[in-house]
Amino acid sequence: MRMKVRISAALALLLVVSACSAGSTASVSSGPDTLAVGFTAEPANFDFTRTDGTAIPQALLYNVYEGLVKLDSSGRIVPLLAKSWTVSEDRRTYDFELQPDAKFSNGAPFTAEDVKFSIERVRTDWSISIKSKMDVVDHVEVVDPLHARVVLKKPSNGWLFDMTGRVGAMFSPTGVADLANTPVGTGPYQVASRRRGDSIVLEANPGYWGRQPTYRTVILKYIKDPTALNNALLSNGIDVIAQITAPDSIPQFENDTRFTALQGTTNGEVVLSFNGARAPFDDVRVRRALTLAVDRKALLDTAWAGRGTVLGSMVPPTDPWYEDLSGYYPHDPAQAKQLLAEAGQSDLSFTLSVANLPYATAAAQVVASDLADIGVRVTIEPLDFPAVWLNQVFTDHDFDASIVQHVEARDITTFGNPEYYWGYDNPRVKQLIADADAGTPEQQVTDMREAARTITADAAADWLFLYPNVVVAKKKVTGLAANQVSESFDLTGLG
């Protein structure tokens, strides 16, 4: 007997915390059918199958590319290219009934063959780390043109959730020749033009199968400097700031009747990471000492005007297995010094390689000051983000410690991967995460909580704070959502 899963479709604005490279502050003229949105995260290219980071899915996911399912603004899985689906009693087989009129922007019809092609392509052609999310898939069957069947190797609580992200994006065999420059999706928008270092222009897809978006043209404007980004909105250069990056500027928008300012939560953990594969960070006493030495509340007040949430693990409050571990390592310089002495680290110094973004550089100054109080010398090394940081820290693991924001949903699972840039290897955590995925939903919560507690006890990293989501827009823009729950800045629900 199959359990029928039918959920009504929803389209809502989903915000992603952004961080990336520079953009110009030139004004953008916008008519009634045009919207200009300001970001700091400029994509290096358009191919998120081979390029890590969130800047590309922030621009393209749900807007240009669609999946079988998506997340609504409450974090629920809802239909998109799949009208509905059923799950077998053993939780291994998913049958998807597809939208009958969907087609790609190059005119190719969307069918079950494309579902099979897209899911199988993750394993054969994708090169980024999250391709492993498809390892649980055994095979995909084309039952008929509008019926795709996905069979898993074992039950997985996380697979359908993962399908709401970029790994679930649907592609056409006729549209993957030049993904870096020419994205071809089924979404309500298509890329019309790009001006590197400045903007991307999206135009409404005239052949879109669903409801046409309110704005026919959307200009994604990239402005790295926080003051310039704010000034662009104040001077009518843009209509929306997707994510405020200068917290001290928020009151000016809150007190101005021309604008709507919404504050919500995110998945974005700002993490002080330690390279656990490199001495002395392979010593748990050193990691615990550094964690105890950092005053996270004071850091939050300095780095983000106290507007975020102090964390104690890689689990935000919106996850089902959240529990407050923020008090696990209280600010205790004396205990930190004792642990360093026990570890034989009387003259510790290291380089802190941070993304050159306001929150990260501000946090780095506090970390360096706090660690100086316990006799640890820190050299701050700002790295251009995303290009240099992704290459040096994330890919090559060439770092001592780092600070960056991790915005991917439920990314605590990265601590179960010894090859991830943390360099953290605990077989018990790996097993707990695997058991949580394969077990009942109740077991998932129990096992994930234990995994989180273990990771925290090991001081695998120091979770500094949860980044807040603050979006500001002109009053004319409606449909904004306070919480960021996916990687996408979803334009389809705006009015």
C-alpha positions in Angstrom: 0.0 0.0 0.0 1.4 3.4 -1.0 1.0 6.5 1.1 -0.4 9.3 -1.0 1.3 12.6 -0.7 -0.6 15.5 -2.2 0.4 18.9 -1.3 -1.0 22.1 -2.8 1.5 24.1 -4.8 2.9 27.3 -3.3 5.1 30.0 -4.6 6.7 32.2 -2.0 9.8 34.4 -1.7 12.7 32.4 -0.3 15.8 34.5 0.6 19.4 33.4 0.8 22.1 35.2 2.7 24.6 36.4 0.1 28.3 36.9 0.0 30.5 37.4 -3.0 32.4 39.6 -5.4 32.3 43.2 -6.4 29.7 45.1 -8.4 29.2 48.7 -9.6 27.0 51.2 -7.9 25.5 52.7 -11.2 21.8 53.4 -11.1 19.3 51.1 -12.9 16.2 52.5 -14.5 13.1 50.4 -13.9 9.6 50.7 -15.3 6.4 49.3 -13.8 7.2 45.8 -15.2 10.9 45.9 -14.1 12.4 45.2 -10.8 16.0 45.8 -9.7 17.3 43.7 -6.8 20.6 44.4 -5.1 22.9 41.6 -4.0 26.5 41.3 -2.9 26.9 37.7 -4.3 27.8 37.8 -8.0 28.0 34.4 -9.6 31.4 33.5 -11.2 29.4 31.7 -13.9 26.0 30.0 -14.3 27.0 26.4 -13.7 26.2 25.3 -10.2 26.9 21.7 -11.2 30.6 22.4 -11.2 30.9 25.6 -9.2 30.5 25.7 -5.4 29.0 28.5 -3.4 25.4 29.9 -3.2 25.6 32.8 -5.6 24.5 30.8 -8.6 21.5 29.0 -7.1 20.5 32.3 -5.4 20.0 33.8 -8.8 18.9 30.9 -10.9 17.1 28.3 -8.6 13.3 28.4 -8.9 13.7 31.4 -11.2 15.4 29.8 -14.2 15.8 26.2 -13.1 13.1 24.2 -11.4 13.0 20.9 -9.6 10.3 18.4 -9.0 9.7 20.0 -5.6 10.6 23.2 -3.8 10.5 24.7 -0.3 7.7 27.1 0.6 8.4 30.1 2.9 7.7 27.9 5.9 10.2 25.3 4.9 7.6 22.7 3.7 8.2 20.6 0.7 5.6 21.5 -2.0 5.1 20.4 -5.6 6.7 22.2 -8.6 7.4 20.2 -11.7 5.8 17.2 -10.0 2.1 17.7 -9.6 2.0 15.1 -6.9 3.9 12.0 -5.7 3.5 8.8 -3.8 5.9 7.0 -1.5 6.0 3.3 -1.1 5.4 1.6 2.2 9.1 0.7 2.5 10.0 4.3 1.8 12.3 3.5 -1.0 10.2 4.2 -4.1 8.9 7.6 -5.2 6.4 7.9 -8.1 6.2 11.5 -9.5 3.3 12.7 -11.7 4.6 15.5 -13.8 3.2 18.8 -15.0 1.8 18.1 -18.5 2.6 21.4 -20.1 6.1 22.2 -18.8 8.9 22.8 -21.3 12.4 24.1 -21.3 13.2 27.6 -22.4 14.8 26.2 -25.6 11.4 24.7 -26.5 12.2 21.1 -25.5 9.3 19.4 -23.6 9.9 18.4 -20.0 9.2 14.6 -19.5 10.2 11.7 -17.3 13.2 11.2 -19.6 14.5 14.5 -18.3 14.0 13.4 -14.7 16.0 10.3 -15.4 18.7 12.3 -17.2 19.0 15.0 -14.6 19.2 12.7 -11.6 21.7 10.4 -13.3 23.7 13.3 -14.5 24.4 14.4 -10.9 26.5 11.3 -10.4 28.2 11.3 -13.8 28.8 15.0 -14.6 28.5 17.1 -11.4 31.8 17.8 -9.7 30.9 19.8 -6.5 30.7 18.1 -3.1 26.9 18.0 -2.8 26.7 15.5 -5.7 26.9 12.9 -2.9 23.3 13.7 -2.0 22.3 11.5 -5.0 24.4 8.5 -3.9 21.3 7.0 -2.2 19.5 6.7 -5.6 19.5 3.2 -7.0 17.9 3.9 -10.3 15.3 6.0 -12.1 12.5 4.6 -14.3 10.5 6.2 -17.0 7.1 4.7 -16.5 5.5 7.0 -19.1 6.3 10.5 -20.4 4.5 12.1 -17.4 5.4 9.5 -14.7 8.9 9.1 -13.3 9.8 6.6 -10.6 12.9 7.0 -8.4 14.0 4.0 -6.4 16.4 4.5 -3.5 19.0 2.0 -2.2 17.6 2.4 1.3 15.1 4.7 3.0 16.3 8.3 3.2 14.7 11.1 5.2 16.9 13.6 3.5 16.6 12.8 -0.1 13.3 14.5 -1.0 14.4 17.5 1.1 17.6 17.6 -0.9 15.6 17.6 -4.1 14.3 21.0 -3.2 17.8 22.4 -3.7 20.1 22.8 -6.6 20.9 19.1 -6.7 17.2 18.5 -7.7 17.3 21.0 -10.6 15.9 19.6 -13.9 17.9 19.8 -17.1 17.4 18.9 -20.7 19.9 16.9 -22.7 19.6 19.6 -25.3 20.4 22.4 -22.8 23.6 21.4 -21.1 26.2 22.2 -23.7 27.3 25.5 -22.1 25.9 25.7 -18.6 28.4 28.2 -17.5 27.1 30.8 -20.0 23.7 29.6 -21.2 21.4 28.1 -18.6 18.3 26.3 -20.0 15.6 25.6 -17.5 11.8 25.3 -17.2 11.4 28.3 -14.9 9.5 31.5 -15.2 12.6 33.5 -16.2 15.5 33.1 -18.6 18.8 34.9 -18.6 18.7 37.7 -21.2 22.1 39.3 -20.6 25.0 39.6 -18.2 27.4 42.4 -17.5 30.2 41.0 -15.4 31.0 42.8 -12.2 27.7 44.7 -12.5 24.4 42.9 -13.3 22.4 40.0 -14.7 19.1 40.6 -16.5 16.4 38.0 -16.3 13.4 38.2 -18.7 10.1 36.4 -18.3 10.0 33.1 -20.1 7.0 33.5 -22.6 6.5 29.7 -22.8 6.4 29.2 -19.0 3.9 26.5 -18.0 2.8 28.1 -14.8 1.7 31.6 -13.7 3.6 34.4 -15.3 5.6 36.4 -12.9 4.5 40.0 -11.9 7.8 41.5 -13.2 8.6 40.9 -16.8 12.2 42.0 -16.3 14.3 41.6 -13.2 17.8 43.1 -13.0 20.1 41.4 -10.4 22.4 44.2 -9.5 25.7 43.3 -7.7 27.2 45.8 -5.3 29.8 44.6 -2.9 30.2 47.7 -0.7 27.5 47.8 2.0 27.2 51.6 1.9 27.0 51.7 -1.8 24.3 49.0 -1.7 22.2 51.0 0.7 22.7 54.2 -1.2 21.5 52.4 -4.4 18.1 51.8 -2.7 18.0 55.3 -1.2 18.7 56.9 -4.6 16.2 54.7 -6.6 19.0 52.7 -8.3 17.4 49.5 -7.1 14.0 48.5 -5.6 15.1 45.7 -3.2 18.1 44.8 -1.1 18.1 41.0 -0.9 20.1 40.9 2.2 21.4 43.9 4.3 25.1 43.5 5.0 25.6 46.6 7.1 23.5 46.1 10.3 24.1 49.7 11.5 22.2 50.9 8.5 19.0 49.0 9.3 17.3 51.6 11.5 17.4 54.2 8.7 15.2 51.9 6.6 13.0 50.9 9.5 12.3 54.6 10.2 11.7 55.6 6.6 8.1 55.2 5.4 9.2 54.7 1.8 10.5 51.2 2.7 9.5 47.9 4.2 12.2 46.2 6.3 11.7 42.6 7.3 13.9 40.7 9.7 13.8 36.9 10.0 16.0 33.9 10.4 18.2 31.9 8.1 20.2 28.7 7.7 23.4 30.7 7.7 25.7 29.7 10.5 28.8 31.9 10.7 31.5 29.4 11.6 35.0 29.8 13.0 36.4 26.6 11.4 39.5 24.8 12.4 41.5 22.6 10.1 41.2 19.4 12.1 43.6 17.6 9.7 46.4 20.0 10.6 48.3 20.4 13.9 47.6 21.8 16.5 43.9 21.8 15.5 43.9 18.0 15.5 44.0 18.2 19.3 40.6 18.6 20.8 42.1 20.5 23.8 43.3 23.2 21.5 39.9 23.5 19.7 38.1 23.6 23.1 40.5 26.2 24.4 40.0 28.5 21.3 36.2 28.1 21.6 36.2 29.0 25.3 38.3 32.0 24.6 35.9 33.7 22.2 33.1 35.8 23.7 30.4 35.1 21.1 27.8 37.5 22.5 30.3 40.3 22.3 31.3 39.2 18.9 27.7 39.2 17.7 27.2 42.8 19.1 30.3 43.9 17.2 29.9 42.0 13.9 26.1 42.3 13.5 24.9 44.8 16.0 23.5 42.0 18.1 20.8 41.2 15.6 21.7 37.5 15.0 21.4 34.5 17.3 24.2 33.0 19.3 24.7 29.4 18.4 26.3 26.3 20.0 26.0 23.9 17.1 25.5 23.6 13.3 21.8 23.4 13.8 19.5 26.5 13.3 16.3 26.8 15.3 14.2 26.0 12.2 15.6 22.4 12.0 13.5 19.7 13.7 16.5 18.5 15.8 17.5 21.9 17.2 18.3 22.2 20.8 20.1 25.2 22.5 23.8 24.3 22.9 24.9 27.9 23.1 25.9 27.6 26.7 28.1 24.5 26.2 31.2 26.6 26.0 30.8 29.7 28.1 33.3 32.5 27.7 36.1 31.3 30.0 39.6 32.6 29.2 41.1 31.0 32.4 39.9 27.5 31.4 41.1 28.2 27.8 44.7 29.0 29.1 44.7 25.8 31.2 43.7 23.6 28.2 46.4 25.2 26.0 49.0 24.5 28.8 47.8 20.9 29.0 48.2 20.6 25.2 51.7 22.0 25.4 50.8 25.1 23.4 52.4 27.9 25.3 53.3 30.0 22.2 50.5 29.3 19.7 50.2 31.4 16.6 48.2 30.8 13.4 46.7 32.4 10.3 42.9 33.1 10.2 41.9 33.1 6.5 38.6 34.8 6.2 36.2 35.7 3.4 36.6 39.4 2.7 33.0 40.2 3.7 31.9 42.7 6.3 30.5 40.1 8.8 33.6 37.9 8.5 36.3 40.6 8.8 34.5 42.2 11.7 34.2 38.8 13.5 37.8 38.1 12.8 38.9 41.2 14.6 37.0 40.1 17.7 38.4 36.5 17.5 41.9 37.8 17.2 41.5 40.2 20.2 39.9 37.5 22.4 42.6 35.0 21.5 45.3 37.6 22.2 44.0 37.7 25.8 45.0 34.1 26.3 48.4 34.5 24.6 47.5 33.3 21.1 48.8 35.3 18.1 46.4 35.5 15.2 47.3 36.8 11.7 44.2 37.8 9.8 44.3 36.9 6.1 41.3 38.3 4.1 40.6 36.2 1.0 38.5 37.4 -2.0 35.2 35.6 -1.9 34.1 33.4 -3.5 37.0 32.7 -5.9 40.1 32.7 -3.7 38.4 31.5 -0.6 36.7 28.6 -2.4 40.0 27.6 -4.0 42.4 28.0 -1.1 40.3 27.0 1.9 37.3 25.0 0.6 39.0 23.0 -2.2 42.7 22.8 -1.3 42.2 22.8 2.5 45.2 25.2 2.7 44.4 27.0 5.9 44.7 26.9 9.7 41.4 28.5 10.6 38.7 30.4 8.8 35.5 32.3 9.1 32.7 32.1 6.6 28.9 31.8 6.6 27.4 28.4 5.7 24.0 28.9 4.2 23.1 25.4 2.9 20.1 23.8 4.7 20.8 21.0 7.2 24.5 21.2 6.5 25.4 19.6 9.8 25.8 16.5 7.7 29.1 17.8 6.4 30.6 16.9 9.7 30.0 13.3 8.7 32.3 13.7 5.7 36.0 13.4 6.6 37.0 14.8 3.2 35.1 18.1 3.8 37.3 21.1 4.5 36.7 20.9 8.3 39.1 17.9 8.4 36.9 16.4 11.1 36.7 12.6 11.3 34.6 11.0 13.9 33.2 7.5 12.9 30.5 7.8 15.6 29.1 11.0 14.1 29.3 9.5 10.6 27.2 6.5 11.8 24.7 8.7 13.6 24.1 10.8 10.5 23.7 7.7 8.4 21.3 6.1 10.9 19.3 9.3 11.2 18.8 9.4 7.4 17.7 5.8 7.1 15.6 5.5 10.3 12.1 6.7 11.2 11.4 10.4 11.4 11.5 10.1 15.2 14.8 8.3 15.1 16.1 11.0 12.7 15.5 13.6 15.4 17.1 11.5 18.2 20.2 10.6 16.2 20.7 14.1 14.8 20.5 15.6 18.2 23.1 13.2 19.5 25.3 13.9 16.5 25.1 17.6 17.2 26.0 17.2 20.8 29.0 15.0 19.9 30.3 17.5 17.3 29.9 20.3 19.8 31.7 18.3 22.6 34.5 17.8 20.1 34.6 21.5 19.4 34.8 20.5 15.7 34.3 24.2 15.0 33.1 27.3 16.9 29.6 28.4 15.7 29.8 32.1 16.2 26.2 33.2 15.4 23.3 32.6 13.1 23.1 35.2 10.5 19.8 37.2 10.5 17.8 37.7 7.3 17.1 41.4 6.8 15.5 42.3 3.5 14.5 45.9 2.6 12.3 47.0 -0.3 10.3 49.9 -1.6 6.7 49.8 -0.4 5.5 49.0 -3.9 7.1 45.5 -3.7 4.9 42.9 -2.1 5.2 39.2 -1.5 8.4 39.4 0.6 9.1 36.7 3.2 11.0 37.3 6.4 12.8 34.0 6.6 15.4 32.6 4.2 14.9 28.8 4.0 16.5 27.8 0.8 19.4 28.8 -1.5 17.1 30.7 -3.9 16.0 34.3 -4.0 12.7 33.2 -5.4 11.2 36.0 -7.6 8.1 34.2 -8.5 6.0 35.2 -5.5 6.7 38.9 -5.7 4.0 41.4 -6.5 
